């Protein structure tokens, strides 16, 4: 019997987020794979992606983001 692995993620692809280390830079989640979120830069999609763990991400509208 083959069991399909289903991963429950906090953030979905396409969601706008910030990295905790640079909360002024808006990122868009492109993909989640094996515990890592691959994010592209919202203002510069051609720039190399960032690979972040869930604990390194702040969601838009979260009270922890800087204003």
N, C-alpha and C positions, 0 to 999 in steps of 0.2 A: 504494500500500500504506500503510495506517495502522498506525503503531507505537504500542502502548499503553505509556505510561510507568509503570513500577513503581518505587516508592520503597522502599528498604530502610531501615528505621528501627531505632534502638537500643532505643527505648522504645515499647511498645504502648499503645493506648488502654485505660484502666481501671487502669493501673499507678500505684501510689502512689510519689511521688518528693518531693524537696525542691529548692528553688532554692538555689544556692550562696550568694546574698546573704542569705538568711533560712532557714538550715537547721533552724530550730525550727518552721517552718510546713509542715505536710503538704499536698501538692497531689496531685490526681488528674488524669492526662492524659486529656483528653476527645477530642482530635483532633490529627493531624499533617497540615499542609498547607504545601507549598512551603518546606520547611526550618524551619518554626516549629511548636513544640508549644504547643497551647492547653490550659491547665491550670485546673481549678477548685479552689477551696479546700475541703479535706476537711471542715473544721469549719464552713464557711459557704458552702454551694453557691450561694447567691443573690448573693454578692459578685461583683463584676466579675472576669472571668478574667484570668489572666496569660498573656502570650505570651512564650515562652522559646526560645532556641536550644539545641541539644543540649549545647553546652559549658557552659551555665548551669545544668544539671540534675545533681543527685546522686541516685542510686538508693537506695531503702531497703535497709538492710543493708550498704551500702558502708562500708568502713573509713574513708572521709573524712567521714562524717557525725558531727556532735557527739552526745554521749550525755548 
